[in-house]
Amino acid sequence: MKIAIIGHKRIPSNEGGIEKGVEMHAVRMAARGHRVVAYNRGSNNIFGKEFNEKPIKSYKGVKIVTVPTTDGRLSVPLYSFLATLHAAFARYDVVSYRASGSCIMIPLAKFFGLRCVASLHGIDSLRDKWGGFAKRFLELGERMAAKHADVCLVLSQNMKEYIKEKYGTESVLFANGIDKPVKKEARIIKEKFGLEKDSYILSLGRIVPEKGLHHLIEGFKGVKTDKKLIIAGGAEHNSGYFDKLKKMAQDDERIVFIGFVKGEVIDELYSNCYMFVLPSNLEGMANTLLESMSFGCCTLASDIPENAEVVEDKAPLFKNRNDDDIMERLQYFIDNPSEVMKYREGASDYITAKYNWDRVVDQMLEIYSGNTVEYNDIIGKGVGV
């Protein structure tokens, strides 16, 4: 097939879970002989211009088209419009729109007779970081995905029910994937941050309000421990929120912000943390949740349905947006290392068996071909349907 992907920021990239998914899908599809084109955005890296890289024309068998766009509120609609026009004249078998912002252009793609598959990675219109205009724009994209795409894919049962209730549309469950990693010794992080194995609790991801880091910081401040709380990640257009977090943490020297990280540093952080904490109040399917469990971390997550659905009984949960419950759960695991070990055992085998990139691609290709199949059905059939 000839496949176009529109909606991510750019690949390769460490700017978010959508970018991770697009890279994993596109490279695997190209390796299977499909002609895959990924439309990268020409805007600045969300974590700052210093992370910009020179545009590329191909990546591991995937053709890259860089679309010129601006920064700011017009970035996504301008990018999506230009990418869709380009796709219309290239005559793809299917256009895969990622995230609700890009989905606003689905009617334009349908006008040109293109098959459209929309992948919603979360209920973006409900994210705390967006104001009124952005929320309405994202909600419109969400509606276009639900009402006008040939297939609307969602990452959780909770989202599936939301789309059905709000738009009267049946959506299809898909998933993120994970590869089984190789654990790393604390080498770079020891030299750079002074971190030893089991000396810290880790939270990693974009520093935006819906990730709930203010609840984690407030809860951790009440925990009696010498372990550090390491907060890793860049601040995405939210310097005000980042400043708020730093102010909250300024009287507790155990709380350390280490900024944007990538590559082996991330692997070492996962491999050597005492626990991983995901305090998000809104997710689709968090890549960091899959990643932390794949490294065998004891992962403490908020009890939102999207997290509970992923971990089942293989990771502990705390009450969402509840500082006191975070504190109590953290203190319990600090005081009971045997419980931490219990959750570490089997976490990696469980999560890598349940969520597999090759099975995700199996499902995607079936759907792109016109066969509606849910991810859970792919699990039952195994890889290579």
N, C-alpha and C positions, 0 to 999 in steps of 0.2 A: 504493500500500500504506500501511497504518498501522503504523509501525515504532517500537519502543521500544529505547532504548540504556541499559544498566545496567552499571556497573563502573568508570567513570572518576571522577575527583575532581570536576571541574566544567569547564564550558566557558562563555566562553572562558577559557583558563588557560595558564600557562607552567610547569606543575608536572611535566610529564613527557611522554614520547612517546605514551603512550596517549591523553592529553588532546588532543594535537595531532592524532592520527588521528581521534578521535571528532569533533572540530570540522570537519576537512576532509570527512569522510564525511557528517555530518549536514547541513551547509550545502548541499553539492552535491545530496544526495538531496531536500532540501526545494525546491531550485531546479528540480528536475525534476518537481515536482508531488506528491511523496509527503508524507504527514503524519508528521512525525518528532518524537518526544518524547525529550528527553535528561534522565535523572534525575541531577541534580547532588547532591553531598553537602553537607550543612549544617555540616560540621566546619571547623576552622580550616585555613588555607593551610599546607601542609607546611613552608614556609620561614619561618613565623612569622606571628603575628596581625597584624603591621603591614602584611602584604600582603593581608589580607582585603578583599573588596569586597562591596557590597550585593547580595543575591540579586536575580536578574532573572527575568522571566516568559517572555521570548522572546529569541532571538538569530538574526538574519538568516534569519527564516522558520522557525526551529526552536523548538518549545515547550519551555520549561524547567520541570521540576518539581524543586524543592529538597526533599530528604528530610532530616528532622532526624536527627542522629546524634551520637555522642560522639567525642571524640578517644581515642586509645589502641587497645588490642587488640580492643575490641568494636565499633569504628567500622565496619569493613567488613561483618561479619555482620549488625549491626543495620540498616545502610543497605540491604544487599541484600535482607533479609527484607521491610522496609517497601516498598521499590521494587517487589519482585515481587508483593506483595499488591495494590498500587495497579494494577500492570500487569494482574493477573488480572481485575480488575473493569472495566478499560478495554477489554479484548478487542482486543488488537493482532493483526495478521496474523503478526508475528514479533517475538520479543524477542532482541536482540543483546547477549549477555553478554560483557564485556571483562575479560580477565585472570582468573587462576584463583581469586582470592579471592571474586569475585562469583558464580562458577560453582557454588558450593556450594548455591545456591538453585534450580538447574535442575530437580531432581526436584519441587520445589514448583510451579514453573511448568508442568511436564508434567502434574502432577495436575489443574491447571485447564485442561488441553487446549491450551496455547500451543505454537506452533512455536518452538524454541530453537536459535540459532546461537551457538556459543562461539568466541571469538577469543582464543587464547593468545599473548601477546606475548613470552614467554620462559618458561624453566623456573623459575618464581618460587620454588618450594620449595628450590632450590639456591642462592639468593642469600645472600651472606655476612652480610647485615645481620640475618637472621631467626634467632631462637632456636628451641628445641624445639617449643613450642606453635604458634608461627606456621608453622613448616615443616610440621608435621602438618596444620594447617588448610589451607594452600595445596596440599598434596599431595592432600587430600580434594577440594578444588575442581577440581584437575586431573583427578582420577579421574571426577568428575561430568561434566566437559566431554567426556572421552574416551568414557565409557560411556553417557551419557544424553542428550546434546545431539543434535539431528537432524543437525547438521554441526559438526565440530570443525575450526577453522581454525588453522594454525600459520604462523610467519613464516620458517622455514628448513627445509632438507632434514634437517638434524641433529635438529631438533625432531620432524619427521615420523617419522624412524626411532626416536626415543626413545618416542613415543606408541605406535608399532606394537609395539616390543619389550616395553614395560612393561604395556600394556593390551590388546594384541592388536587395536587399532582402527586403521582407515585414516583419516587426517586429510587435509585439503586445504590446499595452499599458498596463502597470500595474501601481501600485501606492504604496506609503507608506500610513500608517494609523496613527490614533491618537485616544486615549481614552480621554473622557472628564475628566479633572482633578479637584481636590478640591483645591481651593485657600488657601494659607497659610499667616498668619500674619508675619511681619518682626521681627522675634525673633532671630534666629541664625545669620542672616546677620547684624542685629543691634549690637549684641554682638561682632561679629567677624570683621565686616568691617565698623561699624558705619552708616549703611544705613537705612533710614526711607522711608516710602511709598512715591512715586512720587518724591524722591530726586535725582534720577539718571536715565540716559538713559543706556540701556543695549545692549551689543553685546556678544553673547555666541557661542562658537564653537572651532574647531581646529584652531590653529594659524599657518596658511599656506598661501602662497601668493595669491592663487585664492580666498580666503575669502575676499580680498579687504580691510583689516583693515587699510592699509596705506592711502587709500582714506578717510575712515571714520575719522581717526585721523586728517588728514590735514583739512578736512571740519569742524570738530568740533572745532578746534582751533580758527576759526573765528566767532563762535556763542557766542552771549552775553547772558550768563546765569550763575547762581550759581550752577546749577545741575551738577553732576559728570557724566563722561562717564566711565562706568564700563565695562572692557573687561575681560571676563571669559573664560578660556580654557587653555589647555596645548600646549606647543610648540612641534610639531611632527617632529623630526629630522631636525629642521630648526632653530637652535639657532642663525644663522646669521640673518635670517629674524626677529626673535623675538628681537634681539639686535637692529636691525634697527628701529623697532617700538618703543622700549623704548627710543631710542635716539631722535626720532621725538617728543615724548611726554614729554621729560624731563623738558621743560620749562613751562609746563602747569600742575599745581598741581591738576586740576580737573580730569585729565585722570588717572585712577587707574587700574592696572593689578592685578587681584586677583588669577590667576593661575587655575589649574585643580579643578573642583568642581563636585559634584555628589549628588544624592539623594535629601533630603529635602532642601539643600542649593539651588539647581537649582529651585525647586518649589517655594521657597521664592523669589528668584531673579525675576522670571517671574511674580509672583503674585503682586509684589510691585513696578515694574519699571514704570516710566512715559511713556516711549516708548521703543520698541525694534527695533534695526536696523540690517538689513542683507545686507551688502555691497558686496556680492559675485559677481565675474565676471564669474563664472562657477559653475553650479549645475546640479544635476539630478532632484531630488525633495527634497528640504532641510527639514530635520526633524525639525530643529530649527524654520523654518517658520511655520510649522504645530503646533509645540508646543507653540510658542508664541501666535498665534491666538487662540489656544484652551484655554489658560489662559485669553483670553479677552484683550490682549495687542493691543494697536495701533502699528502696525508693518510697519515700513518704509523699503522698499526693493528695490534693484537695479532692473531696468526694463528689465532684461534679460528674454527671452521668458519663461524659466522654472519657474520663479517667477510669472510673469504676468498670466500665465495659471492657477496657483494655486489660487491666491488671487482674480482674477476677479476685481470687484469694491469694495471689502471689506477691502482693505488696500492700502495706498498711495505708489507710486513708485518714484524713482529719476533716473536721467540719469546715466547709468552704467559708472564707472571709471571717474566720473565728480566731482571733489572736490567742486567746486563752487556750483553746484546744490545740493549736500548734505548739504552744509552750509545753503543755502537758504531755503531748505525744513525743516531742523531742526529748524531754526530760526522762520519760520512760525508757526510750531507746538508749540514751546516754547511760542510764543506770543499769540497763539489762543488755549487755553486749551479746549474750546468748540468743536473744530475740533478733538482733541484727543479723547474726550468723544464720538463723533459721530462714530469714527472708532472702539472704544471699544465695543459699543453696537452691538450685533449680531455677532461679530467675532467668538466667541466660538461655537455658535449654527451652524453657516454656515460651519466652517471647520470640525467639528466633524460629521456633517451630510454627507459632501461630501467625506471625507476620513475616512474609518472605517476598522480596522484590521480584523474583521470577514469577511467582504466582500472581502478583499484582499486574505484571505486564501481560501474563496469559489472559487475565480478565479484561484488561484494557483493549487488547487486540481483538478479542471476541466482540466486545461492544463496538469498537470502531468498524468491525465487519458487519454489524447489524444484528448480532445475537445478544439478547439481554440476559446477563448472568451476574449474580451477586458474588461478592468475594467469598462468602461462607460456602457457596457451592463449589468454588474453585478449590478451596481447602479439601473438600471431600473427594475431589477428583485427582488432586495432586498436581504437580508441575507438568506443563506441557499438554494442555487440553487441545 
